[in-house]
Amino acid sequence: MRKLSWAYFDTSTYLKLYLLENGSEEARSLVSKYRVLSSAILLTECFSALSRKKEAEGVGERIFNQVVRIIREDMCYVEMINVTEIVLARAEEIVVHTTARALDAIHIASALTFQNITTISLSFITSDRKQYAVAATQGLNTIFVE
């Protein structure tokens, strides 16, 4: 099956591909249907979230390192949007006019910048309810994954 459509995956949903959580099955289904796009901050956010889970839930060092390695290897399947001046300017406008957190705004701005430059419509996939609401107000076709 050839994937034609693009989808932007926020970290909150992207991590569900590697951790067994609510919504993991839906995230895996979606990633099989789309060409995956995200921000260059994706890895940093993934590793930060994994480190917090390791500390809070007592995930062992071996499992943690294995998941980090697999996520790094899979980055070749993700088209990354660099955090440029254009993306940051758009993110600044988003945080000025909404209640979006800074990194959420960078994700939304990255998706909007991709759409504007390429004229390719995409879906914005997130598991963060606040980010979902802000992305929708910015005109993105949003998909919420529990």
C-alpha positions as CSV (number, residue, x, y, z in Angstrom):
1,M,0.0,0.0,0.0
2,R,1.4,3.4,-1.0
3,K,1.1,6.1,1.6
4,L,0.2,9.4,-0.2
5,S,-1.1,11.7,2.6
6,W,1.1,13.4,5.1
7,A,0.4,13.5,8.8
8,Y,2.1,15.5,11.5
9,F,2.7,13.5,14.6
10,D,3.1,15.4,17.9
11,T,5.4,13.7,20.5
12,S,2.4,12.8,22.7
13,T,1.1,10.4,20.0
14,Y,4.5,9.5,18.5
15,L,5.6,7.9,21.8
16,K,2.5,5.7,21.8
17,L,4.2,3.8,18.9
18,Y,6.9,2.6,21.4
19,L,5.1,2.5,24.7
20,L,2.0,0.4,25.5
21,E,-0.5,3.1,26.5
22,N,-4.1,4.0,25.8
23,G,-4.2,4.9,22.1
24,S,-1.1,2.9,21.1
25,E,-3.1,0.7,18.7
26,E,-4.7,3.7,17.1
27,A,-1.4,5.5,16.8
28,R,0.1,2.4,15.1
29,S,-2.8,2.2,12.7
30,L,-2.4,5.9,11.8
31,V,1.3,5.7,11.2
32,S,0.8,2.9,8.7
33,K,-1.5,5.1,6.7
34,Y,0.5,8.3,6.4
35,R,3.9,9.7,5.6
36,V,5.1,10.9,9.0
37,L,6.2,14.4,9.6
38,S,7.3,16.1,12.8
39,S,9.5,18.8,14.3
40,A,13.2,18.6,14.9
41,I,12.3,18.8,18.6
42,L,10.6,15.4,18.5
43,L,13.7,13.4,19.7
44,T,14.4,15.7,22.6
45,E,10.8,15.6,23.7
46,C,10.6,11.8,23.4
47,F,13.8,11.3,25.4
48,S,12.7,13.8,28.0
49,A,9.3,12.0,28.4
50,L,11.0,8.6,28.6
51,S,13.5,9.8,31.2
52,R,10.6,11.1,33.4
53,K,8.7,7.7,32.9
54,K,11.9,5.8,33.9
55,E,12.2,7.8,37.1
56,A,8.5,7.8,38.0
57,E,7.6,4.2,37.0
58,G,10.9,2.5,37.6
59,V,11.6,1.5,34.0
60,G,14.9,-0.4,34.0
61,E,18.0,1.0,32.4
62,R,18.1,-1.8,29.8
63,I,14.5,-1.2,28.6
64,F,15.0,2.5,28.6
65,N,18.2,2.2,26.5
66,Q,16.5,-0.2,24.1
67,V,13.6,2.1,23.5
68,V,15.9,5.1,23.0
69,R,17.9,3.1,20.4
70,I,14.8,2.0,18.5
71,I,13.4,5.5,18.4
72,R,16.7,6.8,17.0
73,E,16.8,4.0,14.4
74,D,13.2,4.8,13.3
75,M,14.0,8.5,12.8
76,C,14.9,7.7,9.2
77,Y,11.1,7.2,8.6
78,V,10.2,10.6,9.9
79,E,10.4,13.8,7.8
80,M,11.7,16.5,10.1
81,I,10.9,20.2,10.0
82,N,13.7,22.3,11.3
83,V,13.0,25.0,13.9
84,T,13.7,28.0,11.7
85,E,13.1,31.7,12.2
86,I,9.8,31.2,10.2
87,V,8.7,28.4,12.5
88,L,9.6,30.4,15.7
89,A,7.9,33.6,14.5
90,R,4.7,31.5,13.8
91,A,5.0,29.8,17.2
92,E,5.4,33.2,18.9
93,E,2.2,34.4,17.3
94,I,0.4,31.3,18.4
95,V,1.4,31.7,22.1
96,V,0.5,35.4,22.0
97,H,-3.0,34.6,20.8
98,T,-3.8,31.3,22.5
99,T,-3.0,29.4,25.7
100,A,-0.6,27.0,23.9
101,R,2.6,26.0,25.7
102,A,5.8,26.9,23.9
103,L,6.7,23.4,22.6
104,D,3.2,22.7,21.6
105,A,3.2,26.0,19.6
106,I,6.4,25.0,17.9
107,H,4.8,21.7,16.8
108,I,1.7,23.6,15.5
109,A,3.8,26.2,13.8
110,S,6.0,23.5,12.2
111,A,2.9,21.8,10.7
112,L,1.5,25.1,9.5
113,T,4.8,26.1,7.9
114,F,5.0,22.8,6.1
115,Q,1.5,23.3,4.7
116,N,2.2,26.9,3.7
117,I,5.5,26.1,1.9
118,T,4.4,22.9,0.2
119,T,0.6,23.7,-0.2
120,I,0.1,20.1,0.9
121,S,-2.8,19.6,3.3
122,L,-2.0,17.4,6.3
123,S,-3.5,15.9,9.4
124,F,-2.2,17.0,12.8
125,I,-2.2,14.1,15.2
126,T,-1.9,14.6,18.9
127,S,-2.8,13.1,22.2
128,D,-2.8,16.4,24.0
129,R,-6.3,17.9,24.4
130,K,-5.1,21.5,24.8
131,Q,-2.8,21.3,21.8
132,Y,-5.6,19.6,19.8
133,A,-7.9,22.6,20.5
134,V,-5.3,25.2,19.6
135,A,-4.3,23.3,16.4
136,A,-7.9,23.3,15.4
137,T,-8.3,27.0,15.9
138,Q,-5.2,27.5,13.7
139,G,-7.0,25.7,10.8
140,L,-5.2,22.4,11.0
141,N,-7.1,19.2,10.3
142,T,-6.7,17.7,13.7
143,I,-7.0,14.1,14.9
144,F,-7.1,13.2,18.6
145,V,-5.6,9.9,19.8
146,E,-6.7,9.0,23.3
